[in-house]
Amino acid sequence: MASQGNEVSDDQNENSRIKSQKWTRNEILTLVSAASLNLSSMICYSILTPFFPKEAEEKGASPSFVGMIFGCFALTNLLFSLVLGKHIVQIGAKFMFLTGLFVSGCCTILFGLLDKAPDGPIFISLCFVIRSVDAIGFSGSSTASFSILAAVFPNNLATIMGFVEVFTGIGLTLGPPIGGFLYQSFGYQVPFIALGCIILLMIPLNMCILPTFDGIASKDSFWKLLAIPQISLVCLVECSTASCIGFLDPTMSLFLTEKFNLQPRYVGLIYLGFAMSYALFSPVVGYLSDKMPGIRKRLMFVGSWLIAFSFLLLGPAPIFHIKCRLWMFVLMLVFSGISVSLCDILVFPEIISSVYENGFEEGLGTLGLVSGIFQASSCLGAFLGPTLGGYLYEKLNFEWAAAIQGSFLCFVGTLMGLYLIVEMVQKRRSHSGNSTDEEGAPLIAN
């Protein structure tokens, strides 16, 4: 009888374990909302890449100003991610998500009307204003999305983020060719108006499917998070990775048009090399991260050096005395997309693990802080990348600009390597200290 009872108990445990592995309705709907946000926002973000730099130059904006127009989006996003992440409980995660979509959709449509603006300072000023307001909306929806994902999927967050980043990659993949095709077929306005309407149509959908989340406001601050060395370092990794992605926005289309005389639609197709490789490898990296959390920082170390290598050969750097070839440019884009996935997917779950290891309370308030600081790190890089990239492209050339961008990743990779060495030494000292204590302990207690 006892054995039969044990068998019944084991069967119940197995059934409950299998049941816990199945996704609930709220989890599926949350995943759909996050994936749709990433897809639409990345299409809108990348649709400018194949044609806007050239269009802006014709309206009187220099490459430096084009880079600043791309960069102002990230700078505004940086500031508001911190504010909204701190007050996500008071505002409400779902309300922040939906309001951000509404603002982004309206601004995308307005950006499509800028070809009617007068050339020169007025056009440039309106670009800055609309992009900045758009960034406020995007910061709200993306900060809420990251917080909700972390709350709903606490045990397999990296895998979920890897899956969601597939839609980021798809958005980056579809944006440039769609933008280039619509621009050449219908003109400047149609790409923005069409995508803006799609974003606005997503609002009633998410009102119905996205669950409501409540929580307690966190009493901690962002500075307390950054005081943890491990968090500061991985935030630097995220910043440098986002900087590389942002660097390509104002420079790549100008370089390919000037060097190989390519049309906007073909520039968009070349960008597929980066976006598709990033999308394909992101789920693999996320799965490995959840199975072996201890290798996250090692993967970031490897990814940083691989990104540096790919950017040094993207031009390639003049110090190598290698003639630029289109096939080599595409190959390095593919390589950099794989390398970026090794860093970008791992930062958010690594910050959450570090936060809980250092005694922060669990809940939506803390997740809002983590989402805010993660978004801020990404946005700082997305600001520095296009801003410095546009300036360096104008003052030097693409080859040197890409080499300088890659050199920054060399520095970040070196810091991560030094941290791993220090961490290894500390673990060995701790292990040897424990062994000494055990050997010195009396065999018979008094």
VEXBA-831279 format. One record per residue (C-alpha): residue in one letter; y, z, x. Coordinates in Angstrom, 1 decimal, m for minus. Layout:
# residues N
[A, [Y, Z, X]],
...
This chain:
# residues 446
[M, [0.0, 0.0, 0.0]],
[A, [2.4, 0.9, 2.8]],
[S, [1.7, m2.4, 4.5]],
[Q, [2.3, m4.3, 1.2]],
[G, [5.6, m2.4, 0.9]],
[N, [6.6, m3.3, 4.4]],
[E, [5.8, m7.0, 3.7]],
[V, [8.0, m6.9, 0.5]],
[S, [10.8, m5.3, 2.5]],
[D, [10.5, m7.9, 5.2]],
[D, [10.5, m10.7, 2.6]],
[Q, [13.7, m9.3, 1.0]],
[N, [15.4, m9.0, 4.4]],
[E, [14.5, m12.6, 5.2]],
[N, [15.7, m13.8, 1.8]],
[S, [19.0, m11.9, 2.2]],
[R, [19.4, m13.3, 5.7]],
[I, [18.9, m16.9, 4.4]],
[K, [21.2, m16.3, 1.5]],
[S, [23.9, m15.0, 3.9]],
[Q, [23.7, m18.2, 5.9]],
[K, [24.5, m20.3, 2.8]],
[W, [28.2, m21.0, 2.3]],
[T, [29.9, m19.6, m0.8]],
[R, [32.1, m21.6, m3.1]],
[N, [35.3, m20.0, m1.6]],
[E, [34.2, m20.9, 1.9]],
[I, [33.6, m24.5, 1.0]],
[L, [36.9, m24.8, m0.8]],
[T, [38.7, m23.2, 2.1]],
[L, [37.2, m25.6, 4.5]],
[V, [38.2, m28.6, 2.3]],
[S, [41.8, m27.3, 2.2]],
[A, [42.0, m26.8, 6.0]],
[A, [40.4, m30.2, 6.7]],
[S, [42.7, m32.0, 4.3]],
[L, [45.7, m30.4, 5.9]],
[N, [44.7, m31.3, 9.4]],
[L, [43.9, m34.9, 8.5]],
[S, [47.2, m35.6, 6.6]],
[S, [49.4, m33.7, 9.0]],
[M, [48.0, m35.4, 12.1]],
[I, [48.3, m38.8, 10.5]],
[C, [52.0, m38.1, 9.8]],
[Y, [52.4, m36.7, 13.3]],
[S, [50.8, m39.6, 15.2]],
[I, [52.0, m42.5, 13.0]],
[L, [55.3, m42.6, 14.9]],
[T, [53.6, m43.2, 18.3]],
[P, [53.2, m47.0, 18.3]],
[F, [56.6, m48.1, 16.9]],
[F, [59.2, m45.3, 16.7]],
[P, [60.2, m45.1, 20.4]],
[K, [61.0, m48.8, 20.4]],
[E, [62.7, m48.6, 17.0]],
[A, [64.8, m45.6, 18.1]],
[E, [65.9, m47.4, 21.3]],
[E, [67.2, m50.2, 19.2]],
[K, [69.1, m47.7, 17.1]],
[G, [70.8, m46.4, 20.3]],
[A, [68.5, m43.5, 21.4]],
[S, [67.5, m43.4, 25.1]],
[P, [63.9, m42.4, 26.1]],
[S, [65.2, m38.9, 26.9]],
[F, [66.5, m38.6, 23.3]],
[V, [63.3, m40.0, 21.9]],
[G, [61.4, m37.4, 23.8]],
[M, [63.7, m34.7, 22.5]],
[I, [63.3, m35.9, 18.9]],
[F, [59.5, m35.5, 19.3]],
[G, [60.1, m32.2, 21.1]],
[C, [62.4, m30.6, 18.5]],
[F, [59.6, m30.6, 16.0]],
[A, [57.5, m28.5, 18.3]],
[L, [60.4, m26.2, 19.2]],
[T, [61.3, m25.4, 15.6]],
[N, [57.6, m25.0, 14.8]],
[L, [57.4, m22.5, 17.7]],
[L, [60.1, m20.3, 16.3]],
[F, [59.0, m20.3, 12.7]],
[S, [55.3, m19.8, 13.5]],
[L, [56.2, m16.4, 15.0]],
[V, [58.3, m15.4, 12.0]],
[L, [56.0, m16.6, 9.3]],
[G, [52.9, m15.3, 11.2]],
[K, [54.5, m11.8, 11.2]],
[H, [55.3, m11.9, 7.5]],
[I, [52.3, m13.8, 6.1]],
[V, [51.1, m10.8, 4.0]],
[Q, [54.5, m10.4, 2.3]],
[I, [54.9, m14.1, 1.7]],
[G, [51.3, m14.8, 0.7]],
[A, [49.0, m17.1, 2.6]],
[K, [48.4, m19.5, m0.3]],
[F, [52.1, m19.7, m1.2]],
[M, [53.0, m20.4, 2.4]],
[F, [50.3, m23.1, 2.7]],
[L, [51.5, m24.9, m0.5]],
[T, [55.2, m24.6, 0.2]],
[G, [54.7, m26.0, 3.7]],
[L, [52.9, m29.0, 2.3]],
[F, [55.8, m29.7, m0.1]],
[V, [58.4, m29.5, 2.6]],
[S, [56.4, m31.7, 5.0]],
[G, [55.8, m34.4, 2.3]],
[C, [59.5, m34.6, 1.4]],
[C, [60.6, m34.8, 5.0]],
[T, [58.1, m37.5, 5.8]],
[I, [59.6, m39.6, 3.0]],
[L, [63.1, m38.9, 4.2]],
[F, [62.2, m39.9, 7.8]],
[G, [61.2, m43.3, 6.5]],
[L, [64.7, m43.9, 5.2]],
[L, [66.4, m43.4, 8.6]],
[D, [66.5, m47.1, 9.3]],
[K, [69.4, m47.3, 6.9]],
[A, [71.4, m44.8, 8.9]],
[P, [74.2, m46.0, 11.2]],
[D, [73.2, m46.6, 14.8]],
[G, [74.0, m44.1, 17.5]],
[P, [74.8, m40.4, 17.1]],
[I, [74.4, m40.3, 13.3]],
[F, [70.8, m41.7, 13.5]],
[I, [69.9, m39.4, 16.3]],
[S, [71.4, m36.3, 14.5]],
[L, [69.5, m37.1, 11.3]],
[C, [66.3, m37.5, 13.3]],
[F, [66.7, m34.0, 14.7]],
[V, [67.6, m32.5, 11.3]],
[I, [64.7, m34.0, 9.3]],
[R, [62.1, m33.4, 12.1]],
[S, [63.2, m29.8, 12.4]],
[V, [62.9, m29.1, 8.6]],
[D, [59.6, m30.9, 8.6]],
[A, [58.5, m28.5, 11.4]],
[I, [59.3, m25.5, 9.3]],
[G, [57.0, m26.7, 6.6]],
[F, [54.3, m27.6, 9.0]],
[S, [54.5, m24.2, 10.7]],
[G, [54.0, m22.5, 7.3]],
[S, [51.0, m24.5, 6.2]],
[S, [49.3, m24.5, 9.6]],
[T, [49.9, m20.8, 10.3]],
[A, [48.5, m19.9, 6.9]],
[S, [45.5, m22.3, 7.4]],
[F, [44.5, m20.7, 10.7]],
[S, [44.8, m17.2, 9.3]],
[I, [42.7, m18.1, 6.2]],
[L, [40.0, m19.7, 8.3]],
[A, [39.7, m16.6, 10.5]],
[A, [39.5, m14.4, 7.5]],
[V, [36.9, m16.4, 5.7]],
[F, [34.7, m17.3, 8.8]],
[P, [34.9, m14.3, 11.1]],
[N, [31.4, m14.8, 12.6]],
[N, [31.4, m18.5, 13.4]],
[L, [35.1, m19.3, 13.8]],
[A, [34.8, m21.6, 16.8]],
[T, [32.2, m23.7, 15.1]],
[I, [34.4, m24.0, 12.0]],
[M, [37.5, m24.8, 14.1]],
[G, [35.5, m27.5, 15.9]],
[F, [34.5, m29.0, 12.6]],
[V, [38.1, m28.8, 11.3]],
[E, [39.4, m30.4, 14.5]],
[V, [37.2, m33.4, 13.7]],
[F, [39.7, m34.1, 11.0]],
[T, [42.5, m33.5, 13.5]],
[G, [40.9, m36.2, 15.7]],
[I, [40.4, m38.5, 12.7]],
[G, [44.1, m38.1, 11.8]],
[L, [45.1, m38.8, 15.3]],
[T, [42.8, m41.8, 15.3]],
[L, [44.0, m43.3, 12.0]],
[G, [47.7, m42.5, 12.4]],
[P, [48.7, m45.0, 15.2]],
[P, [46.7, m48.0, 13.9]],
[I, [47.8, m47.4, 10.3]],
[G, [51.4, m46.9, 11.4]],
[G, [51.3, m50.0, 13.6]],
[F, [49.7, m52.1, 10.9]],
[L, [52.0, m51.0, 8.1]],
[Y, [55.1, m51.3, 10.3]],
[Q, [54.3, m54.8, 11.3]],
[S, [53.3, m55.8, 7.8]],
[F, [55.9, m54.1, 5.6]],
[G, [58.6, m52.7, 7.9]],
[Y, [59.8, m49.2, 8.9]],
[Q, [59.9, m47.5, 5.6]],
[V, [56.5, m48.1, 4.1]],
[P, [54.3, m46.0, 6.5]],
[F, [56.4, m42.8, 5.9]],
[I, [56.8, m43.2, 2.2]],
[A, [53.1, m43.8, 1.6]],
[L, [52.0, m40.9, 3.7]],
[G, [54.6, m38.6, 2.3]],
[C, [53.4, m39.3, m1.2]],
[I, [49.8, m38.6, m0.2]],
[I, [50.9, m35.2, 1.2]],
[L, [52.7, m34.3, m2.1]],
[L, [49.6, m35.3, m4.1]],
[M, [47.6, m32.7, m2.0]],
[I, [49.6, m29.8, m3.5]],
[P, [48.1, m29.7, m7.0]],
[L, [44.6, m30.2, m5.4]],
[N, [45.1, m27.2, m3.2]],
[M, [46.6, m25.1, m5.9]],
[C, [43.3, m25.4, m7.8]],
[I, [40.8, m25.1, m4.9]],
[L, [42.4, m22.7, m2.4]],
[P, [41.5, m19.0, m3.0]],
[T, [44.2, m16.3, m2.9]],
[F, [44.1, m13.8, 0.0]],
[D, [45.7, m10.4, 0.2]],
[G, [46.0, m8.0, 3.1]],
[I, [48.0, m5.2, 4.7]],
[A, [51.0, m6.0, 7.0]],
[S, [50.3, m5.4, 10.6]],
[K, [52.5, m2.8, 12.5]],
[D, [51.9, m4.5, 15.8]],
[S, [54.1, m7.0, 17.5]],
[F, [53.7, m10.3, 19.4]],
[W, [54.8, m8.6, 22.6]],
[K, [51.9, m6.2, 22.4]],
[L, [49.5, m9.2, 22.2]],
[L, [51.1, m10.9, 25.1]],
[A, [50.9, m7.7, 27.2]],
[I, [47.1, m8.3, 27.4]],
[P, [46.6, m10.5, 30.5]],
[Q, [43.7, m12.4, 29.0]],
[I, [45.7, m13.4, 25.9]],
[S, [48.7, m14.5, 28.0]],
[L, [46.4, m16.7, 30.2]],
[V, [44.7, m18.4, 27.4]],
[C, [48.0, m19.0, 25.6]],
[L, [49.2, m20.7, 28.8]],
[V, [46.1, m22.9, 28.7]],
[E, [46.9, m23.8, 25.1]],
[C, [50.5, m24.5, 26.1]],
[S, [49.6, m26.8, 28.9]],
[T, [47.0, m28.7, 26.8]],
[A, [49.4, m29.3, 24.0]],
[S, [51.9, m30.5, 26.6]],
[C, [49.6, m33.2, 27.7]],
[I, [49.0, m34.4, 24.2]],
[G, [52.8, m34.4, 23.5]],
[F, [53.5, m36.2, 26.7]],
[L, [51.8, m39.4, 25.4]],
[D, [54.0, m39.6, 22.2]],
[P, [57.3, m40.9, 23.7]],
[T, [55.9, m42.5, 26.8]],
[M, [52.6, m44.3, 26.1]],
[S, [53.9, m47.0, 23.8]],
[L, [56.8, m47.8, 26.0]],
[F, [54.6, m48.0, 29.1]],
[L, [51.9, m50.2, 27.4]],
[T, [54.6, m52.5, 25.9]],
[E, [56.4, m52.9, 29.2]],
[K, [53.3, m53.1, 31.5]],
[F, [50.9, m55.2, 29.3]],
[N, [53.3, m56.6, 26.7]],
[L, [51.2, m55.2, 23.8]],
[Q, [52.1, m55.2, 20.2]],
[P, [52.4, m51.9, 18.2]],
[R, [49.1, m52.4, 16.4]],
[Y, [47.3, m52.7, 19.7]],
[V, [49.0, m49.7, 21.1]],
[G, [47.7, m47.8, 18.1]],
[L, [44.2, m49.0, 18.8]],
[I, [44.3, m47.9, 22.4]],
[Y, [45.3, m44.4, 21.3]],
[L, [41.9, m44.3, 19.5]],
[G, [40.3, m43.6, 22.9]],
[F, [41.9, m40.2, 23.1]],
[A, [41.6, m39.3, 19.4]],
[M, [38.0, m40.3, 18.9]],
[S, [36.7, m38.6, 22.0]],
[Y, [38.5, m35.4, 21.0]],
[A, [37.1, m35.5, 17.5]],
[L, [33.5, m36.2, 18.6]],
[F, [33.4, m33.4, 21.2]],
[S, [35.2, m30.7, 19.3]],
[P, [32.3, m29.6, 17.1]],
[V, [30.0, m29.5, 20.1]],
[V, [32.4, m27.3, 22.0]],
[G, [32.9, m25.0, 19.0]],
[Y, [29.1, m24.6, 18.5]],
[L, [28.6, m23.7, 22.1]],
[S, [31.4, m21.2, 21.9]],
[D, [29.9, m19.4, 19.0]],
[K, [26.4, m19.3, 20.6]],
[M, [27.7, m18.3, 24.1]],
[P, [31.1, m16.6, 23.8]],
[G, [31.0, m15.6, 27.4]],
[I, [31.5, m19.1, 28.6]],
[R, [34.8, m19.8, 26.9]],
[K, [37.0, m19.1, 29.8]],
[R, [34.7, m21.0, 32.2]],
[L, [34.9, m24.0, 29.9]],
[M, [38.7, m23.7, 29.9]],
[F, [38.7, m23.6, 33.7]],
[V, [36.6, m26.8, 33.8]],
[G, [38.7, m28.5, 31.1]],
[S, [42.0, m27.8, 32.8]],
[W, [40.9, m29.4, 36.0]],
[L, [39.4, m32.4, 34.1]],
[I, [42.7, m33.0, 32.2]],
[A, [44.5, m32.8, 35.5]],
[F, [42.2, m35.4, 37.0]],
[S, [42.5, m37.8, 34.1]],
[F, [46.3, m37.6, 34.1]],
[L, [46.5, m38.2, 37.8]],
[L, [44.6, m41.5, 37.3]],
[L, [46.2, m42.4, 34.0]],
[G, [49.1, m44.3, 35.7]],
[P, [47.5, m44.0, 38.2]],
[A, [49.6, m41.8, 40.5]],
[P, [51.3, m43.9, 43.2]],
[I, [49.8, m41.7, 46.0]],
[F, [46.4, m43.3, 45.2]],
[H, [47.6, m46.9, 45.7]],
[I, [45.5, m48.1, 42.8]],
[K, [46.6, m51.0, 40.7]],
[C, [47.1, m50.2, 37.0]],
[R, [44.4, m51.7, 34.8]],
[L, [44.3, m51.6, 31.0]],
[W, [40.5, m50.7, 31.0]],
[M, [41.2, m47.8, 33.4]],
[F, [44.0, m46.5, 31.2]],
[V, [41.7, m46.5, 28.2]],
[L, [38.9, m44.8, 30.1]],
[M, [41.2, m42.0, 31.3]],
[L, [42.4, m41.6, 27.7]],
[V, [38.8, m41.1, 26.6]],
[F, [38.2, m38.7, 29.5]],
[S, [41.3, m36.7, 28.7]],
[G, [40.3, m36.4, 25.0]],
[I, [37.0, m34.9, 26.0]],
[S, [38.7, m32.5, 28.5]],
[V, [41.3, m31.3, 25.9]],
[S, [38.5, m30.4, 23.5]],
[L, [37.1, m28.0, 26.2]],
[C, [40.3, m26.0, 26.1]],
[D, [42.0, m26.4, 22.7]],
[I, [39.0, m25.4, 20.5]],
[L, [38.3, m22.2, 22.4]],
[V, [41.8, m20.6, 22.6]],
[F, [42.1, m19.3, 19.0]],
[P, [38.6, m17.5, 18.8]],
[E, [39.2, m16.2, 22.4]],
[I, [42.5, m14.6, 21.3]],
[I, [40.9, m13.0, 18.3]],
[S, [38.0, m11.6, 20.4]],
[S, [40.5, m10.1, 22.9]],
[V, [42.6, m8.6, 20.1]],
[Y, [39.7, m6.8, 18.5]],
[E, [38.4, m5.7, 21.9]],
[N, [41.7, m4.0, 22.6]],
[G, [41.7, m2.0, 19.4]],
[F, [43.9, m4.0, 17.0]],
[E, [43.1, m3.4, 13.3]],
[E, [41.2, m6.1, 11.4]],
[G, [42.8, m7.8, 8.5]],
[L, [45.2, m10.6, 7.4]],
[G, [48.2, m9.0, 9.1]],
[T, [46.6, m9.1, 12.5]],
[L, [45.3, m12.6, 11.9]],
[G, [48.8, m13.7, 11.0]],
[L, [50.0, m12.4, 14.4]],
[V, [47.2, m14.2, 16.2]],
[S, [47.9, m17.5, 14.3]],
[G, [51.6, m17.2, 15.0]],
[I, [51.1, m16.7, 18.7]],
[F, [48.5, m19.5, 18.9]],
[Q, [50.8, m21.9, 17.0]],
[A, [53.8, m20.8, 19.2]],
[S, [51.8, m21.5, 22.4]],
[S, [50.8, m24.9, 21.1]],
[C, [54.3, m25.8, 20.0]],
[L, [55.9, m24.7, 23.3]],
[G, [53.6, m27.2, 25.0]],
[A, [54.3, m29.8, 22.3]],
[F, [58.0, m29.4, 23.0]],
[L, [57.8, m29.5, 26.8]],
[G, [55.4, m32.4, 26.9]],
[P, [57.5, m35.1, 25.1]],
[T, [60.9, m33.7, 26.3]],
[L, [60.0, m33.6, 30.0]],
[G, [57.9, m36.7, 29.6]],
[G, [60.7, m38.8, 28.2]],
[Y, [63.1, m37.5, 30.8]],
[L, [60.7, m38.2, 33.7]],
[Y, [59.8, m41.6, 32.3]],
[E, [63.5, m42.5, 32.3]],
[K, [64.4, m41.1, 35.7]],
[L, [61.1, m42.0, 37.5]],
[N, [58.4, m44.0, 35.8]],
[F, [55.2, m43.4, 33.8]],
[E, [53.0, m43.2, 36.8]],
[W, [55.0, m40.3, 38.4]],
[A, [55.6, m38.6, 35.0]],
[A, [51.8, m38.5, 34.2]],
[A, [51.1, m37.3, 37.8]],
[I, [53.6, m34.4, 37.4]],
[Q, [52.0, m33.5, 34.0]],
[G, [48.6, m33.5, 35.6]],
[S, [49.8, m31.3, 38.5]],
[F, [50.8, m28.6, 36.0]],
[L, [47.2, m28.5, 34.7]],
[C, [46.1, m28.0, 38.4]],
[F, [48.3, m24.9, 38.5]],
[V, [46.9, m23.6, 35.2]],
[G, [43.3, m24.3, 36.3]],
[T, [43.9, m22.4, 39.5]],
[L, [45.2, m19.3, 37.6]],
[M, [42.1, m19.4, 35.3]],
[G, [39.8, m19.6, 38.4]],
[L, [41.5, m16.6, 40.0]],
[Y, [41.2, m14.6, 36.8]],
[L, [37.5, m15.4, 36.6]],
[I, [37.0, m14.3, 40.2]],
[V, [38.8, m11.0, 39.5]],
[E, [36.8, m10.5, 36.3]],
[M, [33.6, m11.1, 38.2]],
[V, [34.5, m8.6, 41.0]],
[Q, [35.4, m5.9, 38.4]],
[K, [32.1, m6.4, 36.6]],
[R, [30.2, m6.0, 39.8]],
[R, [32.1, m2.9, 40.8]],
[S, [31.5, m1.5, 37.3]],
[H, [27.8, m2.3, 37.5]],
[S, [27.4, m0.8, 41.0]],
[G, [29.3, 2.3, 39.9]],
[N, [27.0, 2.8, 37.0]],
[S, [24.0, 2.3, 39.2]],
[T, [25.3, 5.0, 41.7]],
[D, [25.9, 7.4, 38.9]],
[E, [22.3, 6.9, 37.6]],
[E, [20.8, 7.4, 41.1]],
[G, [22.8, 10.5, 41.7]],
[A, [21.8, 12.1, 38.4]],
[P, [19.3, 15.0, 38.6]],
[L, [15.7, 14.1, 37.6]],
[I, [15.4, 17.4, 35.6]],
[A, [18.3, 18.6, 33.5]],
[N, [19.4, 22.2, 34.0]],
